[in-house]
């Protein structure tokens, strides 16, 4: 697969043309040459960049004696407080611990029968209500029975006192 010298030269020329086209495209230059051989847009682009470079004179390190130049002097910058920056960085680096959001019950290992207890919980609630009602009913019955016995005892005491009079 040897390539001839002629084909290599042709490839090199094509590469050069592509590179030149890319450079021209980058500068937005049209290929309309003037009398001196320079493209018209290229001259305009060079003039614009020259004007952009000489925008305004800023004097940072030089203290001018001329009054007109003193206006262009940039005021000296005051360094920011290092302590404040370090304090802000330390605060940002140390986030507050989030202990409130952690539920210890979720972290602790569960007993093997936790799912059985969970399933039976509703049934146990019903039974607990029934048990409380039954206990309340038993207490009421005892109070009624003790009232009757108390009334009987009071009546018996009243009869005995009535006999002695």
Secondary structure, 3 states (H helix, E strand, C coil): CCCCHHHHHHHHHHHHHHHHHHHHHHCCCCCCECCCCCEHHHHHHHHHHHHHHCCCCCECCCCCCCHHHHCCECCCCCCCCHHHHHHHHHHHHCCCCCCCCCCHHHHCCCCCCHHHHHHHHHHHHHHHHHHHHHHHHHHHHHHHHHHHHHHHHHHHHHHHHHHHC
